[in-house]
Amino acid sequence: MRYVDFVDQSYKPKTPDLICDFYVEPQGISLTEAAGGVAAESSVGTWTELTTIKPYVEKLAARVFSIDGNNIRIAYPIELFEHGNMPNILSSVAGNVFGLRALKNLRLNDIHLPMELVRSFRGPKYGIGGVRELLGVKDRPLVGTIIKPKLGLKTEDHAKVAYDAPL
């Protein structure tokens, strides 16, 4: 499939579609091709021809259904995503698509999750009250820090850096 095959401004999103709003600036291609490229690369398309594509996969293609200036809206079939798996969703719609060379600029402005997906998330395990209880912190802000280097430290050295981090 070509990038422009992912653009269908007559498409009416279905209730279970996941909708993403992007701001796109193309580089060396038309805005329509750039919009289609975002839909392709963030769903079932790719930058190269495939011999392994199956007809059932093409039915899962995302569709650009609105182009308004540099703002585009893309509908993704819910079947693309594993319920209860936010990393799966984010790596699809906000993953390697940001490396697409045909784009000068790309920004994900909003994600509209269908209720079917929203209901698949169980919510936080403890909530703020449970975290405060676990930490024994009742009346001050909870703060965190980033351990550097993030990789490579032995366990005991990593633990010491975390312990010594200022409060």
ZALUM-634383 format. One record per residue: residue in three letters; x, y, z of N, C-alpha, C, CB in turn. Coordinates in Angstrom, 3 decimals, always signed. Glycine has a CB too. Example, Ala and Ser with C-alpha at 12.3 -4.5 7.8 and 13.67 -1.06 7.14 Angstrom:
<filums>
aa | nxx | nyy | nzz | caxx | cayy | cazz | cxx | cyy | czz | cbxx | cbyy | cbzz
ALA | +13.190 | -5.690 | +7.800 | +12.300 | -4.500 | +7.800 | +13.200 | -3.300 | +7.800 | +11.308 | -4.473 | +9.046
SER | +12.850 | -2.250 | +7.080 | +13.670 | -1.060 | +7.140 | +12.900 | +0.030 | +7.870 | +14.084 | -0.598 | +5.725
</filums>
This chain:
<filums>
aa | nxx | nyy | nzz | caxx | cayy | cazz | cxx | cyy | czz | cbxx | cbyy | cbzz
MET | +0.836 | -1.189 | +0.000 | +0.000 | +0.000 | +0.000 | +0.879 | +1.250 | +0.000 | -0.950 | +0.000 | +1.219
ARG | +0.458 | +2.233 | -0.742 | +1.154 | +3.523 | -0.768 | +0.629 | +4.401 | +0.366 | +0.969 | +4.232 | -2.146
TYR | +1.422 | +5.384 | +0.757 | +1.006 | +6.256 | +1.853 | -0.353 | +6.898 | +1.596 | +2.043 | +7.334 | +2.079
VAL | -0.599 | +7.354 | +0.357 | -1.874 | +8.021 | +0.080 | -3.054 | +7.061 | +0.222 | -1.861 | +8.623 | -1.326
ASP | -2.802 | +5.753 | +0.187 | -3.871 | +4.776 | +0.390 | -4.406 | +4.795 | +1.818 | -3.374 | +3.384 | +0.049
PHE | -3.694 | +5.436 | +2.746 | -4.112 | +5.519 | +4.142 | -4.924 | +6.797 | +4.415 | -2.883 | +5.469 | +5.060
VAL | -5.186 | +7.572 | +3.364 | -5.960 | +8.806 | +3.489 | -7.336 | +8.581 | +2.877 | -5.232 | +10.005 | +2.799
ASP | -8.380 | +8.802 | +3.671 | -9.764 | +8.667 | +3.215 | -10.605 | +9.683 | +3.974 | -10.305 | +7.205 | +3.430
GLN | -10.700 | +10.890 | +3.422 | -11.406 | +11.962 | +4.122 | -12.918 | +11.780 | +4.123 | -11.064 | +13.285 | +3.501
SER | -13.402 | +10.756 | +3.445 | -14.836 | +10.455 | +3.516 | -15.130 | +9.433 | +4.621 | -15.341 | +9.926 | +2.157
TYR | -14.067 | +8.909 | +5.260 | -14.251 | +7.909 | +6.317 | -14.889 | +8.558 | +7.538 | -12.899 | +7.252 | +6.698
LYS | -15.882 | +7.914 | +8.066 | -16.527 | +8.348 | +9.308 | -16.071 | +7.409 | +10.421 | -18.101 | +8.354 | +9.173
PRO | -15.337 | +7.925 | +11.413 | -14.836 | +7.060 | +12.484 | -15.961 | +6.289 | +13.167 | -14.080 | +7.888 | +13.515
LYS | -15.644 | +5.060 | +13.510 | -16.586 | +4.207 | +14.231 | -16.399 | +4.422 | +15.737 | -16.384 | +2.700 | +13.851
THR | -17.401 | +4.106 | +16.519 | -17.353 | +4.293 | +17.969 | -16.118 | +3.656 | +18.603 | -18.600 | +3.719 | +18.603
PRO | -15.736 | +2.428 | +18.222 | -14.574 | +1.855 | +18.914 | -13.213 | +2.286 | +18.347 | -14.666 | +0.363 | +18.866
ASP | -13.179 | +3.166 | +17.344 | -11.883 | +3.609 | +16.817 | -11.137 | +4.445 | +17.851 | -12.074 | +4.418 | +15.520
LEU | -9.833 | +4.291 | +17.887 | -8.964 | +5.170 | +18.657 | -8.611 | +6.313 | +17.711 | -7.665 | +4.413 | +19.208
ILE | -8.747 | +7.546 | +18.147 | -8.510 | +8.707 | +17.299 | -7.298 | +9.473 | +17.821 | -9.763 | +9.623 | +17.249
CYS | -6.382 | +9.803 | +16.912 | -5.224 | +10.623 | +17.273 | -5.228 | +11.905 | +16.458 | -3.903 | +9.847 | +17.052
ASP | -4.910 | +13.006 | +17.128 | -4.765 | +14.306 | +16.482 | -3.273 | +14.630 | +16.418 | -5.564 | +15.427 | +17.253
PHE | -2.770 | +14.846 | +15.206 | -1.362 | +15.163 | +14.986 | -1.220 | +16.512 | +14.296 | -0.684 | +14.065 | +14.154
TYR | -0.091 | +17.151 | +14.542 | +0.355 | +18.296 | +13.757 | +1.505 | +17.784 | +12.906 | +0.788 | +19.530 | +14.672
VAL | +1.443 | +18.017 | +11.596 | +2.419 | +17.446 | +10.664 | +3.000 | +18.535 | +9.774 | +1.773 | +16.342 | +9.805
GLU | +4.316 | +18.528 | +9.618 | +4.986 | +19.344 | +8.604 | +5.782 | +18.404 | +7.712 | +5.915 | +20.437 | +9.257
PRO | +5.394 | +18.296 | +6.437 | +6.101 | +17.390 | +5.534 | +7.458 | +17.942 | +5.122 | +5.260 | +17.121 | +4.300
GLN | +8.277 | +17.045 | +4.631 | +9.597 | +17.434 | +4.128 | +9.820 | +16.704 | +2.797 | +10.741 | +17.090 | +5.174
GLY | +9.661 | +17.429 | +1.701 | +9.914 | +16.849 | +0.392 | +8.763 | +16.052 | -0.196 | +11.090 | +15.985 | +0.472
ILE | +7.614 | +15.999 | +0.481 | +6.428 | +15.327 | -0.043 | +5.209 | +16.189 | +0.267 | +6.272 | +13.893 | +0.564
SER | +4.084 | +15.856 | -0.325 | +2.863 | +16.622 | -0.072 | +2.339 | +16.361 | +1.332 | +1.789 | +16.276 | -1.107
LEU | +1.473 | +17.255 | +1.769 | +0.855 | +17.076 | +3.090 | +0.015 | +15.804 | +3.117 | -0.018 | +18.299 | +3.454
THR | -0.662 | +15.492 | +2.026 | -1.471 | +14.268 | +1.968 | -0.590 | +13.036 | +2.095 | -2.275 | +14.209 | +0.658
GLU | +0.539 | +13.025 | +1.386 | +1.465 | +11.896 | +1.511 | +2.035 | +11.803 | +2.921 | +2.605 | +12.024 | +0.495
ALA | +2.359 | +12.941 | +3.519 | +2.898 | +12.950 | +4.879 | +1.857 | +12.419 | +5.870 | +3.340 | +14.378 | +5.278
ALA | +0.610 | +12.867 | +5.726 | -0.464 | +12.391 | +6.604 | -0.634 | +10.889 | +6.451 | -1.791 | +13.115 | +6.292
GLY | -0.656 | +10.421 | +5.221 | -0.756 | +8.983 | +4.977 | +0.430 | +8.226 | +5.537 | -0.878 | +8.711 | +3.499
GLY | +1.603 | +8.838 | +5.463 | +2.798 | +8.214 | +6.035 | +2.690 | +8.030 | +7.531 | +4.017 | +9.037 | +5.720
VAL | +2.126 | +9.019 | +8.216 | +1.936 | +8.902 | +9.666 | +0.968 | +7.759 | +9.966 | +1.406 | +10.239 | +10.266
ALA | -0.147 | +7.708 | +9.235 | -1.126 | +6.637 | +9.448 | -0.522 | +5.273 | +9.142 | -2.368 | +6.865 | +8.581
ALA | +0.227 | +5.196 | +8.059 | +0.833 | +3.917 | +7.660 | +1.843 | +3.447 | +8.692 | +1.508 | +4.043 | +6.288
GLU | +2.797 | +4.315 | +9.015 | +3.899 | +3.929 | +9.900 | +3.444 | +3.679 | +11.328 | +4.963 | +4.997 | +9.893
SER | +2.303 | +4.239 | +11.720 | +1.823 | +4.018 | +13.077 | +0.750 | +2.935 | +13.124 | +1.279 | +5.313 | +13.658
SER | +0.525 | +2.270 | +11.989 | -0.406 | +1.132 | +11.997 | +0.223 | -0.029 | +11.229 | -1.789 | +1.527 | +11.369
VAL | -0.330 | -0.418 | +10.106 | +0.112 | -1.644 | +9.438 | +0.986 | -1.405 | +8.215 | -1.076 | -2.443 | +9.033
GLY | +1.276 | -0.138 | +7.906 | +2.084 | +0.177 | +6.736 | +3.563 | +0.183 | +7.040 | +1.684 | +1.502 | +6.176
THR | +4.334 | +0.352 | +6.005 | +5.777 | +0.439 | +6.152 | +6.341 | +1.203 | +4.970 | +6.417 | -0.967 | +6.262
TRP | +7.592 | +1.574 | +5.058 | +8.228 | +2.369 | +4.021 | +8.683 | +1.528 | +2.830 | +9.405 | +3.109 | +4.599
THR | +8.579 | +0.222 | +2.935 | +9.064 | -0.640 | +1.863 | +7.972 | -1.618 | +1.431 | +10.324 | -1.404 | +2.313
GLU | +8.130 | -2.187 | +0.251 | +7.176 | -3.186 | -0.237 | +7.354 | -4.476 | +0.541 | +7.358 | -3.438 | -1.755
LEU | +6.237 | -5.124 | +0.872 | +6.278 | -6.384 | +1.600 | +5.680 | -7.498 | +0.757 | +5.533 | -6.263 | +2.935
THR | +6.250 | -8.680 | +0.898 | +5.661 | -9.853 | +0.244 | +4.897 | -10.694 | +1.259 | +6.752 | -10.705 | -0.441
THR | +4.961 | -10.318 | +2.515 | +4.342 | -11.110 | +3.579 | +3.006 | -10.550 | +4.049 | +5.276 | -11.203 | +4.749
ILE | +2.542 | -9.452 | +3.435 | +1.291 | -8.837 | +3.887 | +0.112 | -9.754 | +3.548 | +1.099 | -7.434 | +3.234
LYS | -0.842 | -9.821 | +4.438 | -2.032 | -10.649 | +4.263 | -3.257 | -9.744 | +4.151 | -2.191 | -11.656 | +5.442
PRO | -4.297 | -10.170 | +3.423 | -5.500 | -9.329 | +3.272 | -6.122 | -8.915 | +4.609 | -6.538 | -10.067 | +2.449
TYR | -6.089 | -9.782 | +5.618 | -6.696 | -9.426 | +6.902 | -5.930 | -8.310 | +7.597 | -6.764 | -10.648 | +7.810
VAL | -4.647 | -8.159 | +7.294 | -3.853 | -7.086 | +7.891 | -4.254 | -5.740 | +7.293 | -2.342 | -7.341 | +7.681
GLU | -4.487 | -5.702 | +6.005 | -4.856 | -4.446 | +5.348 | -6.149 | -3.867 | +5.923 | -5.008 | -4.665 | +3.841
LYS | -7.041 | -4.720 | +6.430 | -8.289 | -4.241 | +7.024 | -8.048 | -3.503 | +8.338 | -9.239 | -5.407 | +7.255
LEU | -6.853 | -3.629 | +8.895 | -6.508 | -2.978 | +10.157 | -5.794 | -1.638 | +9.954 | -5.636 | -3.899 | +10.986
ALA | -5.726 | -1.184 | +8.711 | -5.010 | +0.056 | +8.412 | -5.680 | +1.258 | +9.076 | -4.932 | +0.270 | +6.899
ALA | -4.855 | +2.137 | +9.618 | -5.361 | +3.410 | +10.139 | -5.778 | +4.274 | +8.954 | -4.281 | +4.142 | +11.022
ARG | -6.683 | +5.224 | +9.203 | -7.167 | +6.091 | +8.135 | -7.087 | +7.555 | +8.561 | -8.612 | +5.722 | +7.753
VAL | -6.451 | +8.362 | +7.727 | -6.506 | +9.806 | +7.916 | -7.881 | +10.230 | +7.418 | -5.326 | +10.566 | +7.149
PHE | -8.712 | +10.753 | +8.311 | -10.062 | +11.133 | +7.903 | -10.279 | +12.642 | +7.915 | -11.073 | +10.472 | +8.802
SER | -9.262 | +13.390 | +8.363 | -9.386 | +14.843 | +8.370 | -8.009 | +15.480 | +8.201 | -10.055 | +15.332 | +9.677
ILE | -7.943 | +16.424 | +7.276 | -6.740 | +17.243 | +7.091 | -7.209 | +18.686 | +7.109 | -5.966 | +16.890 | +5.741
ASP | -6.729 | +19.455 | +8.094 | -7.115 | +20.855 | +8.254 | -5.839 | +21.645 | +8.471 | -8.127 | +21.054 | +9.446
GLY | -5.327 | +22.234 | +7.413 | -4.010 | +22.856 | +7.487 | -3.002 | +21.760 | +7.750 | -3.949 | +23.960 | +8.592
ASN | -2.174 | +21.937 | +8.753 | -1.194 | +20.905 | +9.114 | -1.706 | +19.970 | +10.204 | +0.098 | +21.555 | +9.573
ASN | -2.951 | +20.130 | +10.599 | -3.552 | +19.264 | +11.614 | -4.279 | +18.118 | +10.931 | -4.521 | +20.060 | +12.525
ILE | -3.958 | +16.913 | +11.365 | -4.597 | +15.733 | +10.794 | -5.217 | +14.901 | +11.904 | -3.586 | +14.894 | +9.987
ARG | -6.258 | +14.156 | +11.547 | -6.890 | +13.237 | +12.494 | -6.846 | +11.856 | +11.869 | -8.371 | +13.668 | +12.837
ILE | -6.441 | +10.892 | +12.684 | -6.296 | +9.517 | +12.220 | -7.136 | +8.606 | +13.095 | -4.812 | +9.076 | +12.234
ALA | -7.892 | +7.709 | +12.449 | -8.693 | +6.705 | +13.149 | -7.976 | +5.364 | +13.046 | -10.143 | +6.616 | +12.556
TYR | -7.800 | +4.712 | +14.194 | -7.159 | +3.400 | +14.268 | -8.202 | +2.377 | +14.701 | -5.945 | +3.415 | +15.256
PRO | -8.327 | +1.261 | +13.972 | -9.256 | +0.218 | +14.416 | -8.827 | -0.317 | +15.785 | -9.322 | -0.937 | +13.378
ILE | -9.772 | -0.525 | +16.665 | -9.477 | -0.990 | +18.017 | -8.760 | -2.349 | +18.006 | -10.771 | -1.087 | +18.830
GLU | -8.982 | -3.129 | +16.947 | -8.365 | -4.459 | +16.860 | -6.842 | -4.401 | +16.762 | -8.916 | -5.205 | +15.663
LEU | -6.281 | -3.234 | +16.499 | -4.818 | -3.088 | +16.454 | -4.172 | -3.188 | +17.826 | -4.451 | -1.764 | +15.829
PHE | -4.957 | -2.966 | +18.869 | -4.387 | -2.786 | +20.191 | -4.790 | -3.883 | +21.159 | -4.792 | -1.458 | +20.741
GLU | -3.864 | -4.222 | +22.041 | -4.142 | -5.181 | +23.112 | -4.803 | -4.428 | +24.265 | -2.829 | -5.906 | +23.588
HIS | -5.942 | -4.893 | +24.681 | -6.655 | -4.254 | +25.791 | -5.788 | -4.268 | +27.050 | -8.007 | -4.967 | +26.057
GLY | -5.840 | -3.159 | +27.791 | -5.111 | -3.063 | +29.048 | -3.613 | -2.889 | +28.888 | -5.370 | -4.267 | +29.858
ASN | -3.141 | -2.562 | +27.683 | -1.704 | -2.485 | +27.432 | -1.348 | -1.120 | +26.850 | -1.254 | -3.614 | +26.478
MET | -1.162 | -0.124 | +27.715 | -0.832 | +1.220 | +27.267 | +0.505 | +1.292 | +26.534 | -0.813 | +2.152 | +28.441
PRO | +1.555 | +0.557 | +26.948 | +2.799 | +0.597 | +26.163 | +2.579 | +0.162 | +24.711 | +3.858 | -0.297 | +26.813
ASN | +1.710 | -0.820 | +24.494 | +1.382 | -1.256 | +23.132 | +0.736 | -0.112 | +22.354 | +0.441 | -2.486 | +23.162
ILE | -0.197 | +0.574 | +22.960 | -0.892 | +1.675 | +22.286 | +0.085 | +2.801 | +21.971 | -2.054 | +2.204 | +23.156
LEU | +0.850 | +3.213 | +22.965 | +1.761 | +4.341 | +22.762 | +2.889 | +4.024 | +21.800 | +2.339 | +4.774 | +24.077
SER | +3.404 | +2.802 | +21.826 | +4.481 | +2.471 | +20.881 | +3.952 | +2.414 | +19.459 | +5.134 | +1.129 | +21.250
SER | +2.676 | +2.157 | +19.297 | +2.087 | +2.155 | +17.954 | +1.876 | +3.570 | +17.441 | +0.758 | +1.399 | +17.954
VAL | +1.143 | +4.385 | +18.186 | +0.782 | +5.714 | +17.686 | +1.848 | +6.777 | +17.951 | -0.514 | +6.149 | +18.309
ALA | +2.756 | +6.524 | +18.864 | +3.778 | +7.526 | +19.201 | +5.152 | +6.892 | +19.285 | +3.443 | +8.218 | +20.528
GLY | +5.422 | +5.946 | +18.407 | +6.706 | +5.243 | +18.416 | +7.598 | +5.681 | +17.272 | +6.486 | +3.747 | +18.346
ASN | +7.986 | +4.712 | +16.442 | +8.972 | +4.995 | +15.396 | +8.462 | +5.947 | +14.320 | +9.405 | +3.712 | +14.753
VAL | +7.171 | +6.269 | +14.322 | +6.640 | +7.227 | +13.355 | +7.351 | +8.587 | +13.484 | +5.115 | +7.397 | +13.554
PHE | +7.861 | +8.885 | +14.663 | +8.551 | +10.160 | +14.857 | +9.921 | +10.192 | +14.180 | +8.708 | +10.439 | +16.339
GLY | +10.361 | +9.071 | +13.660 | +11.614 | +9.022 | +12.910 | +11.420 | +9.033 | +11.410 | +12.383 | +7.810 | +13.292
LEU | +10.199 | +9.213 | +10.945 | +9.899 | +9.200 | +9.517 | +10.627 | +10.354 | +8.834 | +8.370 | +9.293 | +9.271
ARG | +11.513 | +10.028 | +7.917 | +12.353 | +11.051 | +7.271 | +11.566 | +12.036 | +6.419 | +13.393 | +10.386 | +6.414
ALA | +10.394 | +11.638 | +5.979 | +9.579 | +12.507 | +5.131 | +8.877 | +13.598 | +5.935 | +8.549 | +11.682 | +4.378
LEU | +9.158 | +13.669 | +7.227 | +8.526 | +14.674 | +8.074 | +9.564 | +15.633 | +8.616 | +7.762 | +14.014 | +9.223
LYS | +9.282 | +16.913 | +8.485 | +10.120 | +17.936 | +9.100 | +9.788 | +18.058 | +10.573 | +9.942 | +19.290 | +8.395
ASN | +8.477 | +17.893 | +10.877 | +8.006 | +18.043 | +12.253 | +6.747 | +17.202 | +12.433 | +7.730 | +19.543 | +12.596
LEU | +6.632 | +16.568 | +13.591 | +5.436 | +15.799 | +13.933 | +5.189 | +15.951 | +15.423 | +5.589 | +14.292 | +13.538
ARG | +3.936 | +16.250 | +15.761 | +3.567 | +16.367 | +17.176 | +2.231 | +15.649 | +17.380 | +3.474 | +17.879 | +17.625
LEU | +2.186 | +14.797 | +18.364 | +0.938 | +14.153 | +18.762 | +0.250 | +15.086 | +19.740 | +1.184 | +12.733 | +19.396
ASN | -0.887 | +15.645 | +19.340 | -1.590 | +16.620 | +20.178 | -2.589 | +15.987 | +21.131 | -2.300 | +17.612 | +19.312
ASP | -3.207 | +14.889 | +20.724 | -4.242 | +14.307 | +21.569 | -4.523 | +12.875 | +21.140 | -5.527 | +15.147 | +21.514
ILE | -4.961 | +12.074 | +22.096 | -5.428 | +10.712 | +21.840 | -6.815 | +10.587 | +22.451 | -4.440 | +9.634 | +22.430
HIS | -7.759 | +10.121 | +21.655 | -9.124 | +9.892 | +22.123 | -9.323 | +8.386 | +22.190 | -10.194 | +10.578 | +21.183
LEU | -9.359 | +7.867 | +23.410 | -9.494 | +6.418 | +23.602 | -10.965 | +6.019 | +23.626 | -8.799 | +5.974 | +24.909
PRO | -11.313 | +4.969 | +22.893 | -12.702 | +4.486 | +22.969 | -12.976 | +3.878 | +24.343 | -12.983 | +3.441 | +21.855
MET | -14.213 | +3.956 | +24.799 | -14.571 | +3.450 | +26.126 | -14.211 | +1.971 | +26.293 | -16.063 | +3.650 | +26.375
GLU | -14.305 | +1.197 | +25.234 | -13.949 | -0.220 | +25.322 | -12.502 | -0.395 | +25.776 | -14.163 | -0.911 | +23.968
LEU | -11.597 | +0.448 | +25.284 | -10.195 | +0.386 | +25.736 | -10.052 | +0.961 | +27.135 | -9.275 | +1.146 | +24.761
VAL | -10.701 | +2.084 | +27.400 | -10.608 | +2.711 | +28.729 | -11.019 | +1.718 | +29.812 | -11.499 | +3.981 | +28.801
ARG | -12.096 | +0.992 | +29.570 | -12.588 | +0.024 | +30.562 | -11.638 | -1.151 | +30.761 | -13.946 | -0.497 | +30.145
SER | -10.706 | -1.354 | +29.839 | -9.775 | -2.482 | +29.960 | -8.626 | -2.188 | +30.922 | -9.215 | -2.841 | +28.595
PHE | -8.506 | -0.939 | +31.363 | -7.456 | -0.577 | +32.311 | -8.019 | -0.630 | +33.726 | -6.882 | +0.835 | +31.997
ARG | -7.340 | -1.338 | +34.584 | -7.842 | -1.549 | +35.946 | -7.580 | -0.365 | +36.865 | -7.215 | -2.786 | +36.537
GLY | -6.765 | +0.549 | +36.461 | -6.470 | +1.696 | +37.302 | -5.260 | +1.434 | +38.175 | -7.669 | +2.047 | +38.161
PRO | -4.860 | +2.407 | +38.965 | -3.673 | +2.254 | +39.796 | -3.876 | +1.178 | +40.863 | -3.314 | +3.584 | +40.455
LYS | -2.798 | +0.461 | +41.143 | -2.882 | -0.632 | +42.109 | -3.154 | -0.107 | +43.521 | -1.587 | -1.453 | +42.094
TYR | -2.509 | +0.994 | +43.900 | -2.635 | +1.494 | +45.271 | -3.328 | +2.839 | +45.383 | -1.290 | +1.596 | +45.886
GLY | -3.235 | +3.688 | +44.387 | -3.746 | +5.049 | +44.482 | -2.834 | +5.869 | +45.380 | -5.194 | +5.061 | +45.018
ILE | -3.059 | +7.166 | +45.432 | -2.187 | +8.047 | +46.210 | -2.228 | +7.712 | +47.692 | -2.581 | +9.501 | +45.999
GLY | -3.400 | +7.361 | +48.213 | -3.495 | +7.004 | +49.631 | -2.693 | +5.766 | +49.957 | -4.939 | +6.790 | +50.024
GLY | -2.772 | +4.772 | +49.097 | -2.019 | +3.536 | +49.309 | -0.517 | +3.745 | +49.193 | -2.461 | +2.485 | +48.318
VAL | -0.094 | +4.593 | +48.258 | +1.338 | +4.895 | +48.126 | +1.832 | +5.627 | +49.365 | +1.610 | +5.742 | +46.856
ARG | +1.059 | +6.591 | +49.838 | +1.463 | +7.319 | +51.055 | +1.578 | +6.358 | +52.240 | +0.446 | +8.449 | +51.381
GLU | +0.645 | +5.427 | +52.348 | +0.688 | +4.450 | +53.440 | +1.920 | +3.549 | +53.315 | -0.598 | +3.596 | +53.449
LEU | +2.194 | +3.054 | +52.111 | +3.368 | +2.197 | +51.904 | +4.670 | +2.910 | +52.263 | +3.423 | +1.729 | +50.455
LEU | +4.726 | +4.223 | +51.918 | +5.948 | +4.988 | +52.158 | +5.992 | +5.618 | +53.541 | +6.090 | +6.060 | +51.118
GLY | +4.881 | +5.613 | +54.236 | +4.841 | +6.254 | +55.546 | +4.914 | +7.766 | +55.444 | +5.970 | +5.746 | +56.409
VAL | +4.434 | +8.324 | +54.355 | +4.469 | +9.771 | +54.125 | +3.040 | +10.278 | +54.111 | +5.203 | +10.126 | +52.787
LYS | +2.694 | +11.076 | +55.140 | +1.312 | +11.534 | +55.276 | +1.107 | +12.999 | +54.918 | +0.850 | +11.308 | +56.673
ASP | +2.111 | +13.868 | +55.212 | +1.840 | +15.299 | +55.161 | +2.882 | +16.109 | +54.391 | +1.739 | +15.826 | +56.545
ARG | +3.499 | +15.523 | +53.392 | +4.426 | +16.286 | +52.563 | +4.325 | +15.777 | +51.130 | +5.890 | +16.172 | +53.096
PRO | +4.814 | +16.549 | +50.178 | +4.777 | +16.098 | +48.782 | +5.640 | +14.851 | +48.587 | +5.254 | +17.223 | +47.840
LEU | +5.221 | +14.013 | +47.676 | +6.034 | +12.863 | +47.280 | +6.905 | +13.316 | +46.123 | +5.145 | +11.616 | +46.882
VAL | +8.189 | +13.074 | +46.229 | +9.114 | +13.473 | +45.162 | +9.918 | +12.260 | +44.734 | +10.058 | +14.625 | +45.627
GLY | +10.479 | +12.366 | +43.567 | +11.310 | +11.282 | +43.050 | +12.572 | +11.840 | +42.449 | +10.551 | +10.454 | +42.015
THR | +13.431 | +10.963 | +42.017 | +14.673 | +11.369 | +41.387 | +15.021 | +10.357 | +40.310 | +15.817 | +11.496 | +42.425
ILE | +15.922 | +10.729 | +39.462 | +16.409 | +9.847 | +38.411 | +17.829 | +9.434 | +38.784 | +16.363 | +10.544 | +37.000
ILE | +18.055 | +8.149 | +38.834 | +19.386 | +7.638 | +39.155 | +20.253 | +7.727 | +37.907 | +19.319 | +6.168 | +39.684
LYS | +21.431 | +8.294 | +38.058 | +22.388 | +8.387 | +36.953 | +23.690 | +7.750 | +37.384 | +22.615 | +9.861 | +36.518
PRO | +24.362 | +6.976 | +36.597 | +23.896 | +6.571 | +35.273 | +22.704 | +5.627 | +35.392 | +25.032 | +5.900 | +34.482
LYS | +21.824 | +5.673 | +34.382 | +20.609 | +4.861 | +34.461 | +20.893 | +3.384 | +34.244 | +19.596 | +5.338 | +33.443
LEU | +21.979 | +3.049 | +33.603 | +22.366 | +1.660 | +33.374 | +23.810 | +1.448 | +33.795 | +22.174 | +1.273 | +31.896
GLY | +24.134 | +0.228 | +34.157 | +25.527 | -0.137 | +34.386 | +25.962 | -0.267 | +35.825 | +26.372 | +0.835 | +33.751
LEU | +25.272 | +0.391 | +36.754 | +25.675 | +0.289 | +38.152 | +25.355 | -1.104 | +38.694 | +24.974 | +1.373 | +39.001
LYS | +26.230 | -1.601 | +39.559 | +25.932 | -2.843 | +40.272 | +24.790 | -2.555 | +41.236 | +27.199 | -3.397 | +41.032
THR | +24.064 | -3.593 | +41.614 | +22.878 | -3.430 | +42.456 | +23.171 | -2.653 | +43.720 | +22.307 | -4.774 | +42.814
GLU | +24.248 | -2.988 | +44.426 | +24.535 | -2.307 | +45.686 | +24.898 | -0.834 | +45.462 | +25.674 | -3.021 | +46.421
ASP | +25.577 | -0.510 | +44.352 | +25.910 | +0.883 | +44.054 | +24.652 | +1.662 | +43.654 | +26.967 | +0.958 | +42.928
HIS | +23.788 | +1.022 | +42.909 | +22.523 | +1.645 | +42.514 | +21.696 | +1.967 | +43.769 | +21.721 | +0.710 | +41.548
ALA | +21.610 | +1.020 | +44.686 | +20.855 | +1.209 | +45.924 | +21.448 | +2.355 | +46.749 | +20.843 | -0.095 | +46.751
LYS | +22.770 | +2.466 | +46.795 | +23.414 | +3.535 | +47.567 | +23.101 | +4.901 | +46.968 | +24.936 | +3.320 | +47.620
VAL | +23.175 | +5.013 | +45.634 | +22.846 | +6.291 | +44.989 | +21.403 | +6.672 | +45.298 | +23.067 | +6.210 | +43.453
ALA | +20.495 | +5.702 | +45.242 | +19.093 | +5.984 | +45.547 | +18.932 | +6.388 | +47.008 | +18.214 | +4.761 | +45.233
TYR | +19.597 | +5.693 | +47.923 | +19.490 | +6.005 | +49.343 | +20.032 | +7.404 | +49.651 | +20.237 | +4.959 | +50.168
ASP | +21.143 | +7.753 | +48.989 | +21.801 | +9.020 | +49.260 | +21.129 | +10.216 | +48.553 | +23.247 | +8.929 | +48.841
ALA | +20.168 | +9.962 | +47.686 | +19.513 | +11.057 | +46.953 | +18.864 | +12.001 | +47.946 | +18.453 | +10.511 | +45.946
PRO | +19.035 | +13.315 | +47.748 | +18.452 | +14.280 | +48.690 | +16.927 | +14.251 | +48.644 | +18.956 | +15.698 | +48.383
LEU | +16.317 | +14.514 | +49.793 | +14.853 | +14.572 | +49.875 | +14.357 | +15.942 | +49.546 | +14.366 | +14.167 | +51.251
</filums>
